[in-house]
Amino acid sequence: MADLVIRGGMVVDGTGAAPIEADVAIESGRITEVGRVAARGKDEIDASGRIVSPGFIDIHTHYDGQAVWDSHLAPSAWHGVTTAVMGNCGVGFAPCRAADRDKLIELMEGVEDIPGPILHEGLDWRWETFPEYLDALDAKARDIDICALVPHAALRVHVMGQRGLELENANQADIAAMRALVAEAVRAGAFGVSTSRTISHKTLKGDPTPTLRAQEEELLGLAEGLRDAGHGLLEMVSDWNTPDPATEFAIVRRVVEATGAPVLFSLTARHDRTEAWKQLLAMSDAAAAQGLPIRPVFPPRPIGILLGLQGSQNPFAGCASYKEIAHLPAPQRAAAMRDPACRARILSEDRITGSTFPLITRLSFDRMFPFGDPPDYAPPKEASIAAIAAREGRSAEEVAYDILTAHDGADFIFAPLTNFHDYTLSASAECLRHPNAIAGLSDGGAHVGFISDGSFPTFLLSYWARDAKEQVFALPEIIRRLTSDTARAAGLTDRGVLKPGMKADVNVFDLKALSLEPPRMVNDLPAGGRRLLQKARGYVATVVSGAVTYRDGEATGALPGRLVRAGR
């Protein structure tokens, strides 16, 4: 008798092969049979009319803090993710001396929008070195598996102290020390090292990330640490404008040529530089054709912020009269804002000068949209707040104000920041046409107050394999991009494909029913912290290491997820 049999589903095995109707048998956490399974299971899942796929691997998340205090890594676990790679963008919490803890918390707070009080209460700091951090993670059971990258910012602060924070160039001794720490971490189980070279990554005080101006020699030192350990990837995010994409991409090429280290970089279609992403996509394709493992990771929909009274930002947060009532709960604040006198005052005030949100100057009402139920991530231009205002003969500020104050302040405004410059998802569609490009950038676990992209896997399936206006992609290809492709990119060899001997991470879902619920703000973080969470409909079951962790979207209580150590 098998431990679990998933019976009668359409098996899409993760390789890109056509679906087949089959059963999947699981014993001792491994797949033992795919086909007509005669044996009964101690537990069985009826998958008739449903899709059976490998569990999804998300290679760009930020659960570095949440994984310390939480056994349930929502929202990713709700969207079929069974393995998450965290520690991206060069930020994290190890290695770290006691004197530097506040510095790393301030950086994570600014870069990934995880408030400091949450981190101060949630982190128990049972570590200083990265191997000790991995041991702390290893001691906790979870609903999904996690893999960790070494954050370059933590390395730099650990080695260089204040010099690193002040963006001084690393000297040869600094580089040698960072190289040794990378090798030590990878030998202990890290999957690689991450770095950031973007000016948008700052502390709340406005200080840039310590890695912003790291020279080529320093990046080479990180990659040499990977080579010393024998494996591992380099993940990076950059603005690609120093002085242009080709110049910086050439640095990456030289690092890869010298060390053989695979590089994954974030690729977004910016609205102010509409051709740069195409150049980077072409250069990475050319590099791959020459045998250089340089791969872009792109978002399958616009990366956008949610503005609302429940969230951490809204268009009127900088107004003096709004600040007087900002402490009120959202329903009370909405009621106060509907008072005609308060409404008139706020609408008459300067909403930009007093704002503490740097992105406010980049947001225009022609790229803001009402965010409904079901949420629309590809709204037409005529649905923008500016277009609504023009049709109704009102100001855009009035339209936005009334959206925010309706329904007790529960509604959001969606403001796409990337991958929507032409008001379509054509940029994401183009990236999906390139096999070297990886679908990702969910940032699961981060941006808790105004971004909710942990639902990327569900969107990839429901939109690009079913509903897309631009091009509907074959379901086996979309599932391959979520499973074996991301597993291979991360260096995971035991998962991502449904075949005997592979780890039994499995999703069962109804493609026709798959959909996203609107994000909601909940208070469930340490120190009473709030975060946006978004659930999905249509998942029948999620299985991790042979244990059913979710049935019909609800946790079963099983916690088979563990820290995965690279090379083990």
C-alpha positions as CSV (number, residue, x, y, z in Angstrom):
1,M,0.0,0.0,0.0
2,A,1.3,3.4,-1.0
3,D,1.3,6.3,1.5
4,L,-0.6,8.6,-0.9
5,V,-2.1,8.0,-4.3
6,I,-3.3,10.9,-6.4
7,R,-5.9,9.2,-8.6
8,G,-7.1,9.9,-12.1
9,G,-5.7,13.4,-12.8
10,M,-4.2,15.0,-15.9
11,V,-0.5,14.8,-15.1
12,V,1.6,17.6,-16.4
13,D,5.0,16.4,-15.4
14,G,7.1,19.6,-15.4
15,T,9.2,18.7,-18.4
16,G,7.0,20.5,-21.0
17,A,5.6,17.1,-22.2
18,A,1.9,16.8,-23.1
19,P,-0.5,15.9,-20.3
20,I,-1.4,12.3,-19.7
21,E,-4.2,10.9,-17.6
22,A,-2.5,9.0,-14.8
23,D,-2.2,8.2,-11.1
24,V,0.7,9.3,-8.9
25,A,1.9,7.0,-6.1
26,I,4.0,8.3,-3.2
27,E,5.9,6.5,-0.5
28,S,8.3,7.8,2.1
29,G,8.3,11.3,0.6
30,R,9.2,10.2,-2.9
31,I,7.3,9.5,-6.1
32,T,7.3,5.8,-6.7
33,E,5.0,5.4,-9.7
34,V,3.3,7.6,-12.4
35,G,0.7,5.7,-14.5
36,R,-2.0,3.2,-13.7
37,V,-1.4,2.5,-10.0
38,A,-2.9,-0.7,-8.8
39,A,-2.0,-0.3,-5.2
40,R,-4.4,1.5,-2.8
41,G,-3.1,4.5,-0.8
42,K,-3.4,5.0,2.9
43,D,-4.6,8.4,1.8
44,E,-6.0,9.2,-1.7
45,I,-6.8,12.3,-3.6
46,D,-9.4,12.2,-6.3
47,A,-7.9,14.3,-9.1
48,S,-10.5,13.6,-11.8
49,G,-10.8,16.6,-14.1
50,R,-8.0,18.3,-12.3
51,I,-4.4,19.1,-13.2
52,V,-1.6,17.3,-11.3
53,S,1.8,19.1,-11.5
54,P,5.0,19.3,-9.5
55,G,5.1,21.7,-6.7
56,F,6.2,25.2,-7.7
57,I,9.7,26.6,-7.0
58,D,9.9,30.4,-6.4
59,I,13.5,31.6,-6.8
60,H,13.0,35.2,-5.7
61,T,11.5,35.6,-2.2
62,H,12.4,37.4,1.1
63,Y,11.3,35.1,3.9
64,D,14.6,35.6,5.7
65,G,12.9,37.0,8.7
66,Q,9.5,35.3,8.6
67,A,11.1,31.9,8.3
68,V,12.6,32.4,11.7
69,W,9.3,33.0,13.5
70,D,6.6,31.4,11.3
71,S,5.9,27.8,10.3
72,H,3.5,28.9,7.6
73,L,5.1,30.8,4.8
74,A,2.1,32.6,3.5
75,P,1.3,33.9,1.0
76,S,3.6,31.7,-1.2
77,A,2.3,28.4,0.4
78,W,-1.2,29.4,-0.7
79,H,-0.2,29.6,-4.3
80,G,1.3,26.1,-4.9
81,V,4.9,27.0,-3.9
82,T,6.6,24.1,-2.3
83,T,10.2,25.5,-2.3
84,A,11.2,29.1,-1.9
85,V,14.6,30.6,-2.4
86,M,15.2,33.6,-0.1
87,G,17.9,36.1,0.6
88,N,17.7,37.9,-2.7
89,C,18.6,41.5,-3.5
90,G,21.6,41.5,-1.2
91,V,19.7,41.9,2.0
92,G,19.3,39.5,4.9
93,F,20.4,38.9,8.5
94,A,23.6,36.9,8.4
95,P,26.5,37.1,8.9
96,C,25.9,39.7,11.6
97,R,27.6,40.8,14.8
98,A,25.4,42.0,17.6
99,A,26.5,45.6,17.1
100,D,25.3,45.5,13.5
101,R,21.8,44.1,14.0
102,D,20.0,47.4,13.8
103,K,21.8,48.3,10.6
104,L,20.6,45.2,8.8
105,I,17.1,45.7,10.1
106,E,17.0,49.3,8.9
107,L,18.2,48.1,5.5
108,M,15.6,45.4,5.2
109,E,12.9,47.8,6.5
110,G,13.7,50.3,3.7
111,V,14.5,47.9,0.8
112,E,11.8,45.3,1.4
113,D,9.2,47.3,3.4
114,I,9.2,45.0,6.4
115,P,8.7,47.3,9.4
116,G,11.5,47.4,12.0
117,P,9.3,46.7,15.1
118,I,8.2,43.4,13.4
119,L,11.8,42.4,12.8
120,H,13.0,43.5,16.2
121,E,10.4,41.3,17.9
122,G,10.4,38.4,15.5
123,L,14.1,37.8,15.1
124,D,15.7,35.9,18.1
125,W,19.3,36.3,16.8
126,R,20.6,32.9,17.7
127,W,23.3,33.3,15.2
128,E,26.3,35.4,14.1
129,T,27.8,33.5,11.2
130,F,25.8,32.3,8.1
131,P,26.2,28.6,9.0
132,E,24.7,29.4,12.4
133,Y,21.8,31.2,10.7
134,L,21.2,28.1,8.6
135,D,21.3,25.9,11.8
136,A,18.6,28.2,13.3
137,L,16.5,27.9,10.2
138,D,17.0,24.1,10.2
139,A,15.6,23.8,13.6
140,K,12.1,24.9,12.6
141,A,9.5,22.8,10.7
142,R,7.4,24.6,8.0
143,D,4.8,24.1,5.4
144,I,7.2,24.5,2.5
145,D,11.0,24.0,1.9
146,I,13.3,27.0,1.9
147,C,16.7,27.6,0.4
148,A,19.0,30.6,1.4
149,L,21.3,32.9,-0.4
150,V,24.1,34.9,1.4
151,P,23.3,38.6,1.3
152,H,26.1,40.8,0.0
153,A,25.1,43.8,2.2
154,A,25.4,41.7,5.4
155,L,28.8,40.4,4.1
156,R,30.0,43.9,3.4
157,V,28.9,45.3,6.8
158,H,30.4,42.3,8.6
159,V,33.8,42.7,6.9
160,M,34.1,46.5,6.4
161,G,31.9,47.9,9.1
162,Q,31.2,51.7,8.6
163,R,33.4,51.8,5.5
164,G,31.0,49.4,3.8
165,L,28.0,51.4,4.8
166,E,29.7,54.5,3.4
167,L,30.2,52.8,0.0
168,E,33.9,52.8,0.1
169,N,35.7,50.5,-2.4
170,A,36.6,47.2,-0.9
171,N,40.4,46.6,-0.7
172,Q,42.0,43.3,-1.4
173,A,41.8,42.2,2.2
174,D,38.1,43.0,2.3
175,I,37.5,41.1,-0.9
176,A,39.5,38.1,0.3
177,A,37.4,38.0,3.6
178,M,34.1,38.2,1.7
179,R,35.3,35.5,-0.6
180,A,36.1,33.2,2.3
181,L,32.7,33.9,4.0
182,V,30.8,33.1,0.8
183,A,32.7,29.8,0.4
184,E,32.0,29.0,4.1
185,A,28.3,29.7,3.7
186,V,27.9,27.7,0.5
187,R,29.8,24.7,2.1
188,A,27.3,24.9,4.9
189,G,24.3,24.8,2.5
190,A,23.8,28.3,1.0
191,F,22.7,28.2,-2.6
192,G,24.7,31.2,-3.6
193,V,25.1,34.9,-2.9
194,S,23.0,37.9,-3.8
195,T,23.8,41.6,-4.4
196,S,22.0,44.9,-5.3
197,R,23.2,47.7,-7.5
198,T,20.0,49.8,-7.6
199,I,19.5,53.3,-6.2
200,S,16.0,52.4,-5.3
201,H,17.3,50.1,-2.5
202,K,17.6,52.4,0.5
203,T,17.0,52.5,4.2
204,L,14.1,54.5,5.5
205,K,16.6,57.3,6.3
206,G,17.5,57.4,2.6
207,D,20.9,55.8,2.9
208,P,21.7,53.6,-0.2
209,T,22.3,49.9,0.1
210,P,26.0,49.2,1.0
211,T,26.5,47.2,-2.2
212,L,25.4,49.9,-4.6
213,R,28.8,50.8,-5.9
214,A,30.7,47.5,-5.4
215,Q,33.5,47.4,-8.0
216,E,34.0,44.6,-10.5
217,E,36.8,43.1,-8.4
218,E,34.4,42.8,-5.4
219,L,31.8,41.0,-7.5
220,L,34.5,38.8,-8.9
221,G,35.5,38.0,-5.3
222,L,32.0,36.9,-4.5
223,A,31.9,34.6,-7.5
224,E,35.3,33.2,-6.7
225,G,33.9,32.2,-3.3
226,L,31.3,30.2,-5.1
227,R,34.0,28.6,-7.2
228,D,36.0,27.8,-4.1
229,A,33.0,26.0,-2.6
230,G,32.3,24.1,-5.9
231,H,28.8,25.4,-6.7
232,G,26.3,28.2,-6.1
233,L,24.7,31.1,-8.1
234,L,25.1,34.9,-8.0
235,E,21.8,36.8,-7.9
236,M,21.7,40.5,-8.6
237,V,19.4,43.4,-9.1
238,S,20.6,46.5,-10.9
239,D,19.5,49.8,-12.6
240,W,21.7,48.9,-15.6
241,N,22.6,52.5,-16.3
242,T,26.2,52.8,-15.2
243,P,26.6,54.2,-17.8
244,D,24.4,51.9,-19.9
245,P,23.1,48.3,-19.9
246,A,25.8,47.0,-22.2
247,T,28.6,48.3,-20.1
248,E,27.3,46.8,-16.9
249,F,26.3,43.6,-18.6
250,A,29.9,43.2,-19.8
251,I,31.0,43.2,-16.2
252,V,28.6,40.4,-15.5
253,R,29.9,38.5,-18.5
254,R,33.5,38.8,-17.4
255,V,32.6,37.5,-13.9
256,V,30.9,34.5,-15.4
257,E,33.7,33.8,-17.8
258,A,36.3,34.0,-15.1
259,T,34.5,31.8,-12.5
260,G,31.7,29.8,-14.3
261,A,29.2,31.0,-11.6
262,P,25.6,31.2,-12.9
263,V,24.1,34.6,-12.7
264,L,20.4,35.4,-12.3
265,F,19.4,39.1,-12.6
266,S,16.1,40.9,-12.2
267,L,14.6,42.1,-15.5
268,T,11.7,44.6,-15.5
269,A,10.3,46.7,-18.3
270,R,10.7,50.2,-16.8
271,H,8.2,52.9,-18.0
272,D,11.0,55.5,-18.3
273,R,13.4,53.3,-20.2
274,T,11.2,51.3,-22.5
275,E,14.0,49.7,-24.6
276,A,16.6,48.8,-21.9
277,W,14.8,45.5,-21.0
278,K,14.9,44.4,-24.6
279,Q,18.6,45.0,-24.8
280,L,19.2,43.0,-21.6
281,L,17.0,40.2,-22.8
282,A,18.9,40.0,-26.1
283,M,22.3,40.1,-24.4
284,S,21.3,37.4,-22.0
285,D,20.1,35.2,-24.9
286,A,23.4,35.8,-26.7
287,A,25.4,34.9,-23.7
288,A,23.3,31.7,-23.2
289,A,23.9,30.7,-26.8
290,Q,27.6,31.0,-26.1
291,G,27.3,28.7,-23.1
292,L,27.4,31.5,-20.4
293,P,24.8,30.9,-17.7
294,I,23.3,34.4,-17.4
295,R,19.5,34.4,-17.0
296,P,17.0,37.2,-16.5
297,V,14.2,36.8,-14.0
298,F,11.1,38.7,-15.0
299,P,7.6,39.4,-13.5
300,P,4.6,37.8,-15.3
301,R,2.5,40.8,-14.6
302,P,3.1,44.5,-13.7
303,I,4.9,45.1,-10.5
304,G,2.6,47.6,-8.9
305,I,1.8,49.1,-5.6
306,L,-1.6,49.0,-3.9
307,L,-2.6,52.4,-2.5
308,G,-5.3,52.4,0.2
309,L,-6.4,53.4,3.7
310,Q,-5.6,49.9,4.9
311,G,-2.1,49.9,3.4
312,S,1.0,51.9,4.3
313,Q,0.6,54.4,1.4
314,N,-2.1,56.3,-0.3
315,P,-2.1,59.4,-2.6
316,F,-3.2,61.7,0.2
317,A,-0.9,60.6,3.0
318,G,1.2,63.7,2.5
319,C,-1.6,66.1,3.1
320,A,-1.6,68.0,6.5
321,S,-5.3,67.4,7.2
322,Y,-4.9,63.6,6.4
323,K,-2.0,63.3,8.8
324,E,-4.3,64.6,11.6
325,I,-6.6,61.5,11.2
326,A,-4.0,59.0,10.0
327,H,-3.9,57.2,13.4
328,L,-7.6,56.2,13.1
329,P,-8.6,52.7,12.1
330,A,-9.4,52.5,8.3
331,P,-13.2,52.5,8.7
332,Q,-13.2,55.5,11.0
333,R,-10.7,57.3,8.8
334,A,-12.9,56.7,5.8
335,A,-15.9,58.0,7.6
336,A,-14.0,61.1,8.7
337,M,-12.7,61.7,5.1
338,R,-16.3,61.5,3.8
339,D,-17.2,64.6,5.8
340,P,-17.6,67.4,3.2
341,A,-15.4,69.8,5.2
342,C,-12.6,67.3,5.7
343,R,-12.9,66.2,2.0
344,A,-12.6,69.8,0.8
345,R,-9.5,70.5,3.0
346,I,-7.6,67.4,2.0
347,L,-8.3,67.9,-1.7
348,S,-7.1,71.5,-1.5
349,E,-3.8,70.6,0.1
350,D,-0.3,69.7,-1.3
351,R,-0.2,65.9,-1.3
352,I,3.4,65.7,-2.7
353,T,5.6,67.9,-0.5
354,G,4.6,66.4,2.8
355,S,4.8,62.8,1.6
356,T,7.4,60.4,3.1
357,F,6.9,58.0,0.2
358,P,9.7,58.5,-2.4
359,L,7.7,56.9,-5.3
360,I,4.9,59.4,-4.9
361,T,6.5,61.6,-7.5
362,R,6.5,58.8,-10.0
363,L,2.9,58.0,-9.7
364,S,0.4,59.7,-12.1
365,F,-3.3,59.2,-12.2
366,D,-3.2,58.0,-15.8
367,R,-1.4,54.9,-14.4
368,M,-3.7,54.4,-11.4
369,F,-6.7,52.1,-11.6
370,P,-9.5,51.0,-9.3
371,F,-8.6,47.5,-8.0
372,G,-11.7,45.4,-8.0
373,D,-12.9,41.9,-7.2
374,P,-11.7,39.9,-9.1
375,P,-8.5,42.0,-9.2
376,D,-7.6,43.2,-12.7
377,Y,-3.8,43.3,-13.3
378,A,-4.2,44.3,-17.0
379,P,-6.7,47.2,-17.0
380,P,-7.2,49.1,-20.2
381,K,-6.1,52.7,-20.4
382,E,-9.6,54.0,-20.4
383,A,-10.1,52.4,-16.9
384,S,-7.5,54.7,-15.4
385,I,-8.5,57.2,-12.8
386,A,-7.4,60.0,-15.1
387,A,-9.7,58.6,-17.9
388,I,-12.6,58.2,-15.4
389,A,-12.1,61.8,-14.3
390,A,-12.1,63.1,-17.8
391,R,-15.4,61.3,-18.7
392,E,-17.1,62.4,-15.5
393,G,-15.9,66.0,-15.6
394,R,-14.1,65.7,-12.2
395,S,-10.6,66.0,-11.1
396,A,-8.5,62.9,-10.8
397,E,-7.9,63.6,-7.2
398,E,-11.6,63.6,-6.5
399,V,-12.1,60.2,-8.2
400,A,-9.2,58.7,-6.3
401,Y,-10.4,60.1,-3.0
402,D,-13.9,58.6,-3.5
403,I,-12.5,55.2,-4.4
404,L,-10.4,55.2,-1.2
405,T,-13.2,56.3,1.1
406,A,-15.9,53.9,-0.2
407,H,-16.7,50.6,1.5
408,D,-15.2,51.6,4.9
409,G,-11.8,52.2,3.3
410,A,-11.3,48.6,2.2
411,D,-10.7,49.2,-1.5
412,F,-7.3,49.7,-3.2
413,I,-6.0,51.7,-6.1
414,F,-3.5,49.7,-8.3
415,A,-0.5,51.7,-9.6
416,P,1.7,49.7,-12.0
417,L,5.4,50.7,-11.8
418,T,6.9,48.3,-14.4
419,N,5.9,46.0,-17.3
420,F,2.9,48.1,-18.3
421,H,4.3,51.0,-20.3
422,D,1.9,50.4,-23.2
423,Y,-1.1,49.4,-21.0
424,T,-0.7,45.7,-21.9
425,L,1.3,42.8,-20.6
426,S,3.3,42.6,-23.9
427,A,6.6,42.9,-22.1
428,S,5.9,39.9,-19.9
429,A,4.6,38.0,-22.9
430,E,7.8,38.7,-24.8
431,C,9.9,37.4,-21.9
432,L,7.8,34.2,-21.8
433,R,8.7,33.6,-25.4
434,H,12.4,33.4,-24.5
435,P,13.3,30.0,-22.9
436,N,16.3,31.6,-21.2
437,A,14.1,34.0,-19.2
438,I,12.8,32.8,-15.9
439,A,9.3,33.8,-14.6
440,G,9.6,35.1,-11.0
441,L,10.2,38.1,-8.9
442,S,7.3,37.5,-6.5
443,D,9.2,39.0,-3.6
444,G,7.1,36.7,-1.3
445,G,7.5,37.8,2.3
446,A,8.4,41.4,1.5
447,H,6.7,44.7,0.8
448,V,4.1,43.8,3.3
449,G,2.3,47.2,3.3
450,F,1.8,48.0,-0.4
451,I,2.8,45.2,-2.8
452,S,1.2,41.7,-2.9
453,D,3.0,39.7,-5.6
454,G,3.3,36.4,-3.8
455,S,0.4,35.3,-6.0
456,F,2.6,35.3,-9.2
457,P,2.4,31.5,-9.6
458,T,-1.4,31.5,-9.7
459,F,-1.4,34.4,-12.1
460,L,1.0,32.7,-14.4
461,L,-1.4,29.7,-14.7
462,S,-4.7,31.5,-14.7
463,Y,-3.7,34.3,-17.0
464,W,-1.0,33.0,-19.3
465,A,-2.3,29.5,-19.7
466,R,-6.0,30.5,-19.9
467,D,-7.1,34.1,-20.1
468,A,-4.3,36.1,-21.8
469,K,-5.2,38.8,-24.3
470,E,-1.7,38.9,-25.7
471,Q,-1.0,35.2,-26.2
472,V,-2.2,32.0,-24.4
473,F,0.8,29.7,-23.7
474,A,0.5,26.0,-23.6
475,L,-0.1,24.7,-20.0
476,P,2.8,22.3,-20.1
477,E,5.2,25.1,-20.9
478,I,3.8,27.4,-18.1
479,I,4.1,24.5,-15.6
480,R,7.7,23.8,-16.8
481,R,8.5,27.4,-16.1
482,L,7.2,27.1,-12.6
483,T,8.8,23.8,-11.8
484,S,11.8,22.1,-13.6
485,D,13.0,25.4,-15.0
486,T,13.2,27.2,-11.7
487,A,14.6,24.1,-10.0
488,R,17.4,23.9,-12.5
489,A,18.1,27.6,-12.2
490,A,18.4,27.3,-8.4
491,G,20.6,24.2,-8.5
492,L,17.9,21.8,-7.2
493,T,18.1,18.4,-8.8
494,D,15.6,16.3,-6.7
495,R,12.4,18.1,-7.5
496,G,10.4,19.9,-10.3
497,V,9.5,16.8,-12.3
498,L,6.9,14.1,-11.6
499,K,8.8,10.9,-12.1
500,P,9.8,7.9,-9.9
501,G,12.6,8.8,-7.4
502,M,11.9,12.5,-7.3
503,K,10.8,14.3,-4.2
504,A,7.1,14.2,-3.8
505,D,6.1,17.8,-4.0
506,V,2.9,18.0,-6.0
507,N,0.0,20.4,-6.7
508,V,-3.5,19.4,-7.7
509,F,-5.7,22.2,-9.1
510,D,-8.7,23.0,-11.2
511,L,-7.4,25.2,-14.0
512,K,-10.9,26.4,-14.9
513,A,-11.6,27.5,-11.3
514,L,-8.2,29.0,-10.6
515,S,-8.5,32.6,-9.6
516,L,-7.2,35.3,-7.3
517,E,-9.0,36.8,-4.4
518,P,-8.5,40.6,-3.7
519,P,-5.6,41.3,-1.3
520,R,-6.6,42.0,2.3
521,M,-4.7,43.6,5.2
522,V,-4.3,41.4,8.2
523,N,-2.6,41.9,11.6
524,D,-0.8,38.7,12.2
525,L,2.9,39.7,12.3
526,P,5.1,40.1,15.4
527,A,4.5,43.3,17.3
528,G,1.0,43.4,15.9
529,G,2.4,44.2,12.4
530,R,0.1,44.3,9.3
531,R,0.6,42.7,6.0
532,L,-1.2,42.3,2.7
533,L,-2.2,38.7,2.0
534,Q,-3.9,37.3,-1.1
535,K,-5.5,33.9,-1.3
536,A,-6.4,31.9,-4.4
537,R,-9.3,29.7,-5.4
538,G,-9.0,26.4,-7.4
539,Y,-6.2,24.6,-5.5
540,V,-7.4,21.1,-4.5
541,A,-4.3,20.0,-2.7
542,T,-0.7,20.8,-2.2
543,V,1.8,18.0,-1.2
544,V,5.3,18.6,0.3
545,S,7.6,15.6,0.8
546,G,4.5,13.3,0.5
547,A,2.5,15.1,3.1
548,V,-0.7,17.0,2.2
549,T,-0.1,20.5,3.5
550,Y,-3.2,22.2,2.0
551,R,-6.6,20.9,1.0
552,D,-9.0,23.3,-0.8
553,G,-6.8,26.2,0.2
554,E,-6.8,25.4,3.9
555,A,-3.8,24.3,5.9
556,T,-3.9,20.7,7.2
557,G,-1.5,21.3,10.0
558,A,1.2,19.1,8.4
559,L,4.7,20.8,8.5
560,P,7.0,18.7,6.3
561,G,9.0,21.6,5.0
562,R,12.6,22.0,5.9
563,L,15.7,24.0,5.1
564,V,17.3,22.6,2.0
565,R,21.1,22.7,2.0
566,A,22.8,23.0,-1.3
567,G,25.0,20.1,-2.2
568,R,23.4,17.8,0.3
